[in-house]
Amino acid sequence: MENVYYRSTRSESTPITASQAILKGLADDGGLFVPTKLPKLDRTLNELSLMDYRGVAYEVMKLFLTDYTEEELKACIAAAYDGKFDTPDIAPIHEADGRYYLELFHGATIAFKDMALSILPHLMITAAKKNHENKEIVILTATSGDTGKAALAGFAGVAGTKIIVFYPKDGVSSIQERQMVTQKGDNTCVIGIRGNFDDAQSGVKKIFTDQAVKQRLARNGYQFSSANSINIGRLVPQIVYYVWAYTRLLKDGKLAEGDEINFVVPTGNFGNILAGYYAKQIGVPVHRLVCASNENRVLYDFFQSGEYNRNRPFILTSSPSMDILISSNLERLIYHIAGDDAGADAEYMKNLAERGDYQITDAMRRRLTDFAGGFATMDETAAEILRLYEKDGYVIDPHTAVASCVYGKYAEESGDRTKTVIVSTASPFKFETSVLKALHRYEAKDDLLLADDLSALSGVKIPQAVESLKGAEIRHKTVCDRNGMLAEVEKFLGI
Ligand SMILES: *Cc1c(COP(=O)(O)O)cnc(C)c1O
């Protein structure tokens, strides 16, 4: 097997190993790490269809994380994909209304972020050992709601790490906030910011690339890393479930090997769908990746016009985890469609930072044929939740509903009849208020009591992640301004 190395999207720096890239999170020049070449699956999809989730995870991850030994990687996988998931399938597929819903919300915090964040701490600790890194790792994370809890759950109590999470104080669902502020563990810190997700993400990136802060940290025995999807240690585990979904459909006789499928992905930071793009590159027969946006439709507009323009109002929607105008991982796609050109990418990102927009070339646009874009308004999203429930008795969350609705529009407009997987990113129990309102069954009451109503309606047992919030103590109460983030980091670390 050939070694895969990682380099920055923004300069021709010396490539580093996967474990080094996982430890660093973000490149020193502010760019994201990308593989220097894309590997290919060395097993047929039929062979993979005979394996369980862990088996498929190994076959995919070994291609990208080539400096991890087989033993190391298998140990990380075994520690991640275990009883924390409420089904041995880890990511089951539910068929409804002629589509396949890939349920990625059976982990500890009932959002798809668990798929990557249950393994990232293990990959990182292993990386620290491999690289003889003895500084304590400080995970600094911005969250639009789901990454925060999934990262906290993954890193809480992990020796040699501390984790600090910033979330938009008024930009997450009440269950999401409750999940974060009740987090246990002395190495955890959760802070609300008066601002939106983009503010939180930009603030974190700024702290990350501040060389003076970095040096001060090092003197105190600390080193930053990231649990956001800018870390390739998050991206790579996300490639797995695209391969997994295909092989499940193969196993169940819904597909023959080689048949193409579409994936519709509810998108914010472009991490999940980028993993789908990489899955296609390594050999999964993907026809289209449909990028589904909510009313913050900056990506939809980009796919329509080739212009990325974040100069627009930030809208708080019923799918808060996708309320994002600066979609970090799109930078990786830009780099690839520019022909792996770091100079071109750096120029685009400079324009984005300075002016808030950039326009790609026609040649680059022609390399976007793997993608289609669509968006759904809040009304359309609610209507889709109701439609699917009335048709099939299946209750989906608002993020999944954005994708489901966008798929309906896409199929109608394009006439594309390729079998389609809707990537289902969260449990409806995480967004009970919006879901019950969409179903016209909402009554104002405590959010934890709403879970009972939703359970009765859907016939689905209340997930442990919600059950365990009942009576849980609120441990994190700090709220700060956008420019107070660094001070909070210094306070928590005592530096
Ligand atoms: C994070 C998240 C998304 C968006 O995923 P990206 O990788 O940021 O595009 C969609 N749905 C849910 C429920 C999420 O938590």
The ligand as a Tripos MOL2 file, in Angstrom:
@<TRIPOS>MOLECULE
LIG
   15    15     1     0     0
SMALL
NO_CHARGES

@<TRIPOS>ATOM
      1 C1        -23.1420   19.4250   11.3740 C.3       1 LIG1
      2 C2        -24.4840   19.0220   10.8820 C.ar      1 LIG1
      3 C3        -24.8290   19.1430    9.5270 C.ar      1 LIG1
      4 C4        -23.8960   19.7550    8.5160 C.3       1 LIG1
      5 O1        -22.7480   18.9820    8.2790 O.3       1 LIG1
      6 P1        -21.4720   19.6420    7.5940 P.3       1 LIG1
      7 O2        -20.4470   18.5750    7.5730 O.co2     1 LIG1
      8 O3        -21.1040   20.7990    8.4690 O.co2     1 LIG1
      9 O4        -21.8920   20.1060    6.2460 O.co2     1 LIG1
     10 C5        -26.0600   18.6860    9.1290 C.ar      1 LIG1
     11 N1        -26.9420   18.1690   10.0040 N.ar      1 LIG1
     12 C6        -26.6410   18.0370   11.3070 C.ar      1 LIG1
     13 C7        -27.6640   17.4690   12.2210 C.3       1 LIG1
     14 C8        -25.4100   18.4460   11.7940 C.ar      1 LIG1
     15 O5        -25.1190   18.3210   13.0950 O.3       1 LIG1
@<TRIPOS>BOND
     1     1     2 1
     2     2     3 ar
     3     2    14 ar
     4     3     4 1
     5     3    10 ar
     6     4     5 1
     7     5     6 1
     8     6     7 2
     9     6     8 1
    10     6     9 1
    11    10    11 ar
    12    11    12 ar
    13    12    13 1
    14    12    14 ar
    15    14    15 1
@<TRIPOS>SUBSTRUCTURE
     1 LIG1         1 GROUP 0 **** ****
